[in-house]
Amino acid sequence: MNDTSLKEPVKPARVQAIAPVSTKAATVLKEHIVEVISDSGEGAQRCGQTLGSIAAKMGNGIWTVEIIPAEIRPPARSVAGASGNRIRIGAGPISNGGDATNLVVAFNEQVLLGRVRAGELSSDCIILLESMWREDRDATIAASYIRTHDELVKAGYRVHEIPMERECLTLVSDAKRGKNMFALGMLCSIYSLDLQLAREQIALTVCPLSNLRLRVVNDLAKHPLRRMMDKGLRVTVNSDDPAYFGGYVNENYRAVSEALGLKRDEIVAIVRNGIHASLLSASEKDKALAEVDRVLATIA
């Protein structure tokens, strides 16, 4: 079902928004609140976490808050199904998630409506909206997108339609496997963040037992994790809501290692990937990597 109506106007912005035209001089901001939202499973949370990590490494104060849908696996394009991350970035120390969002990247207009109705966006919020739905084959979806877009513009939001899907397809065969990183690149460019740090932070979050329970794969022996490693991708193994999906991190490691016959060196590489891709500081990462080496030396 596609909804299009907006609720009451939301709170006014507290800071000046960035200049939308690249030829203009950069605007210096004391702070900005950013959201990245999508349907569940599209990687918006990972995008937001990585943005926060990059901003922190460059000396900014940050505060991140996960945006979690009410259901474990809500229907696609549902108003209540927004999944993502809110990131408050500041020139100085940040101690909370802040007030109204200044810029949001939305993978569809329905998840965006949920945030509008919750009063989370500033009244002149900049919205970077995936435009693929405007020409969707389903006329109902296309009409819903157009109506919502027009309502948002009328309400005073600064909406910019971005062909994220189309641009991703110029680089990869499946845009779903890279759209969140495309969004990360946009945000790094907008906020003058180091793109090399972004490249170093890109990692693939794999939750084997969740993948099995949700039938992404029917058999862990057919899980693509090893193929991903063979291609040089930075793969990490994680747990996903253990109470629902049957295991914490160790159980995920054990299950996928047994199913794929992973060797010790391959498991260690995955562990190291997780440390490198984490939000730990450089000194904390060094300490964690040293602990891995210490444990390995005791079981050699």
C-alpha positions as CSV (number, residue, x, y, z in Angstrom):
1,M,0.0,0.0,0.0
2,N,1.3,3.4,-0.9
3,D,0.5,6.4,1.3
4,T,1.0,10.1,0.2
5,S,-0.4,12.4,2.9
6,L,1.8,14.5,5.1
7,K,1.0,15.5,8.7
8,E,1.6,18.8,10.6
9,P,4.7,21.0,9.7
10,V,7.8,20.1,11.6
11,K,10.3,22.1,13.6
12,P,12.4,24.8,11.9
13,A,16.0,24.2,11.1
14,R,18.6,25.4,13.5
15,V,21.6,25.7,11.2
16,Q,22.2,26.9,7.7
17,A,22.0,24.1,5.2
18,I,24.7,23.3,2.7
19,A,24.8,25.0,-0.7
20,P,23.0,22.8,-3.2
21,V,25.0,24.0,-6.2
22,S,28.6,22.7,-6.5
23,T,29.9,25.8,-8.1
24,K,29.2,27.9,-5.0
25,A,31.8,28.3,-2.2
26,A,31.6,25.7,0.6
27,T,29.4,26.6,3.5
28,V,31.0,26.1,6.9
29,L,28.6,24.5,9.4
30,K,28.9,24.2,13.2
31,E,26.9,21.0,13.0
32,H,24.4,19.1,10.8
33,I,22.1,16.2,11.4
34,V,21.9,13.6,8.6
35,E,19.7,10.6,8.1
36,V,20.0,7.7,5.7
37,I,16.8,5.6,5.4
38,S,15.7,2.7,3.4
39,D,13.7,-0.5,3.5
40,S,15.1,-3.1,5.9
41,G,18.1,-4.9,4.5
42,E,19.2,-2.2,2.0
43,G,22.2,-1.2,4.0
44,A,21.2,2.3,5.2
45,Q,22.3,1.5,8.7
46,R,25.7,0.5,7.5
47,C,26.0,3.6,5.4
48,G,25.2,5.8,8.4
49,Q,27.6,4.0,10.7
50,T,30.4,4.3,8.2
51,L,29.7,8.0,7.7
52,G,29.9,8.6,11.4
53,S,33.2,6.7,11.6
54,I,34.7,8.7,8.8
55,A,33.6,12.0,10.3
56,A,35.0,11.0,13.7
57,K,38.4,10.0,12.2
58,M,38.6,13.5,10.6
59,G,38.2,15.1,14.1
60,N,34.5,15.8,14.2
61,G,32.2,15.2,17.1
62,I,29.5,12.6,16.2
63,W,26.4,10.9,17.7
64,T,24.7,8.1,15.9
65,V,21.2,6.6,16.5
66,E,19.9,3.6,14.7
67,I,16.4,3.9,13.1
68,I,14.8,0.6,13.5
69,P,11.5,-0.6,12.0
70,A,8.7,-1.9,14.2
71,E,8.8,-5.3,12.5
72,I,11.7,-7.6,11.9
73,R,11.0,-7.9,8.2
74,P,8.5,-5.2,7.3
75,P,7.0,-5.1,3.8
76,A,9.0,-3.2,1.2
77,R,8.0,0.5,0.7
78,S,6.0,0.7,3.9
79,V,5.6,4.0,5.9
80,A,6.4,2.2,9.2
81,G,9.3,0.3,7.7
82,A,12.1,2.9,7.8
83,S,15.5,1.4,8.6
84,G,18.6,3.5,8.8
85,N,20.7,5.8,10.9
86,R,20.7,9.3,12.2
87,I,24.1,11.0,12.4
88,R,24.8,14.2,14.2
89,I,28.1,15.7,13.0
90,G,29.6,18.7,14.8
91,A,32.8,20.8,14.8
92,G,33.1,20.2,18.5
93,P,32.0,17.6,21.1
94,I,28.5,16.1,20.5
95,S,26.6,14.6,23.5
96,N,23.2,13.7,22.0
97,G,21.3,13.0,18.8
98,G,20.1,16.6,18.4
99,D,16.8,18.0,17.3
100,A,15.5,18.1,13.7
101,T,17.3,16.5,10.7
102,N,18.8,18.8,8.2
103,L,19.5,16.4,5.3
104,V,18.1,13.0,4.6
105,V,18.9,10.4,1.9
106,A,15.8,8.3,1.2
107,F,15.8,5.2,-0.9
108,N,12.0,5.5,-1.4
109,E,9.3,8.0,-0.6
110,Q,7.3,5.7,1.7
111,V,10.0,5.3,4.4
112,L,10.5,9.1,4.1
113,L,6.9,9.7,4.9
114,G,7.3,7.9,8.2
115,R,10.0,10.3,9.2
116,V,8.1,13.4,8.1
117,R,5.0,12.3,10.1
118,A,7.1,11.6,13.1
119,G,8.3,15.3,13.0
120,E,11.9,14.3,12.7
121,L,12.8,16.6,9.8
122,S,13.5,20.4,9.8
123,S,10.9,22.4,7.9
124,D,13.4,23.2,5.1
125,C,15.2,19.8,5.3
126,I,17.2,18.9,2.2
127,I,15.9,15.6,0.8
128,L,18.0,13.5,-1.6
129,L,15.4,11.1,-2.9
130,E,15.9,8.0,-5.1
131,S,14.1,8.9,-8.3
132,M,13.6,5.4,-9.8
133,W,10.1,5.2,-8.6
134,R,8.9,8.0,-10.8
135,E,9.0,5.7,-13.8
136,D,8.1,2.4,-12.0
137,R,6.3,-0.2,-14.1
138,D,3.6,-0.3,-11.5
139,A,1.5,2.7,-12.2
140,T,0.2,2.8,-8.6
141,I,3.8,3.1,-7.3
142,A,4.7,5.8,-9.8
143,A,1.6,7.8,-9.0
144,S,2.3,7.5,-5.3
145,Y,5.9,8.7,-5.7
146,I,4.8,11.7,-7.8
147,R,2.1,12.7,-5.4
148,T,4.4,12.4,-2.4
149,H,7.2,14.3,-4.1
150,D,4.9,17.2,-5.0
151,E,3.5,17.3,-1.5
152,L,7.0,17.4,0.0
153,V,8.0,20.3,-2.3
154,K,4.8,22.1,-1.5
155,A,5.4,21.7,2.2
156,G,8.7,23.5,1.9
157,Y,11.2,20.7,1.8
158,R,14.1,21.0,-0.6
159,V,13.7,17.8,-2.6
160,H,16.4,16.7,-5.0
161,E,15.7,13.6,-7.1
162,I,18.8,11.4,-7.4
163,P,18.9,8.5,-9.9
164,M,20.9,6.3,-7.5
165,E,19.7,3.0,-9.0
166,R,20.7,4.1,-12.5
167,E,24.1,5.4,-11.5
168,C,24.9,2.2,-9.5
169,L,24.0,0.1,-12.6
170,T,26.8,1.8,-14.5
171,L,29.3,0.2,-12.1
172,V,27.6,-3.1,-10.8
173,S,25.1,-5.5,-12.2
174,D,22.9,-5.4,-9.0
175,A,22.3,-1.9,-7.6
176,K,21.1,-3.3,-4.3
177,R,24.6,-4.5,-3.6
178,G,26.0,-1.0,-3.8
179,K,23.4,1.7,-3.4
180,N,24.2,2.3,0.2
181,M,27.9,2.9,-0.7
182,F,26.8,5.2,-3.5
183,A,24.9,7.2,-0.8
184,L,28.0,7.2,1.4
185,G,30.0,8.7,-1.5
186,M,27.4,11.4,-2.0
187,L,27.5,12.3,1.7
188,C,31.3,12.3,1.8
189,S,31.4,14.7,-1.2
190,I,28.7,17.0,0.3
191,Y,30.4,17.2,3.7
192,S,34.0,17.3,2.4
193,L,34.9,14.1,4.0
194,D,37.9,12.0,3.0
195,L,36.9,9.6,0.2
196,Q,39.9,7.4,0.9
197,L,38.8,6.9,4.4
198,A,35.4,5.9,3.0
199,R,37.1,3.3,0.7
200,E,38.9,1.9,3.7
201,Q,35.7,1.7,5.7
202,I,33.7,-0.2,3.2
203,A,33.0,-3.7,4.5
204,L,30.3,-6.3,3.9
205,T,28.3,-7.2,6.9
206,V,27.3,-10.9,6.6
207,C,24.9,-12.6,9.1
208,P,24.9,-16.3,8.0
209,L,22.3,-17.6,10.4
210,S,20.0,-14.7,9.6
211,N,20.6,-15.3,5.9
212,L,19.5,-18.9,6.4
213,R,16.5,-18.2,8.5
214,L,15.3,-15.5,6.1
215,R,16.0,-17.9,3.1
216,V,18.5,-15.7,1.4
217,V,20.2,-19.1,1.1
218,N,18.6,-22.5,1.7
219,D,21.8,-24.1,2.7
220,L,24.8,-22.5,4.4
221,A,27.0,-24.7,2.2
222,K,25.8,-22.5,-0.7
223,H,26.5,-19.2,1.1
224,P,28.5,-16.8,-1.1
225,L,30.8,-15.7,1.8
226,R,33.8,-17.7,0.4
227,R,33.3,-16.3,-3.1
228,M,33.1,-12.8,-1.7
229,M,36.5,-13.4,0.0
230,D,38.0,-14.9,-3.1
231,K,37.1,-11.6,-4.9
232,G,39.0,-9.6,-2.3
233,L,36.0,-8.1,-0.6
234,R,36.3,-7.1,3.1
235,V,33.8,-9.5,4.6
236,T,32.8,-9.6,8.2
237,V,30.7,-12.1,10.1
238,N,28.0,-10.8,12.5
239,S,24.9,-11.8,14.4
240,D,21.4,-10.4,13.6
241,D,18.9,-10.3,16.4
242,P,20.2,-13.6,18.0
243,A,16.9,-14.3,19.8
244,Y,15.1,-14.5,16.5
245,F,17.7,-15.9,14.2
246,G,19.4,-18.5,16.3
247,G,22.8,-17.4,17.3
248,Y,25.3,-14.8,18.6
249,V,28.5,-14.0,16.8
250,N,30.4,-17.2,17.8
251,E,27.5,-19.4,16.6
252,N,27.5,-17.6,13.2
253,Y,31.3,-18.1,12.9
254,R,31.0,-21.8,13.8
255,A,28.0,-22.5,11.5
256,V,29.4,-20.9,8.4
257,S,33.0,-22.2,9.0
258,E,31.7,-25.8,9.3
259,A,29.4,-25.4,6.3
260,L,32.0,-23.9,4.0
261,G,35.1,-25.6,5.5
262,L,36.8,-22.4,6.2
263,K,40.5,-22.7,7.2
264,R,42.0,-21.0,10.2
265,D,43.7,-18.3,8.2
266,E,40.4,-17.5,6.5
267,I,38.6,-17.2,9.8
268,V,41.3,-15.0,11.2
269,A,41.1,-12.7,8.1
270,I,37.4,-12.3,8.7
271,V,38.0,-11.4,12.4
272,R,40.6,-8.8,11.4
273,N,38.2,-7.4,8.8
274,G,35.7,-6.8,11.5
275,I,38.1,-5.0,13.7
276,H,39.4,-2.8,10.8
277,A,35.8,-1.9,9.7
278,S,34.6,-1.2,13.3
279,L,34.0,2.2,14.9
280,L,36.9,1.7,17.3
281,S,39.6,4.3,17.5
282,A,43.0,3.6,15.9
283,S,44.5,2.7,19.3
284,E,41.6,0.5,20.2
285,K,41.9,-1.3,16.9
286,D,45.6,-1.9,17.4
287,K,44.9,-3.3,20.9
288,A,42.2,-5.7,19.5
289,L,44.5,-6.8,16.7
290,A,47.3,-7.5,19.1
291,E,44.9,-9.5,21.2
292,V,44.1,-11.6,18.1
293,D,47.8,-12.2,17.6
294,R,48.2,-13.1,21.3
295,V,45.4,-15.7,21.2
296,L,46.7,-17.2,17.9
297,A,50.2,-17.6,19.5
298,T,48.7,-19.6,22.3
299,I,47.0,-22.1,20.0
300,A,49.6,-22.4,17.3
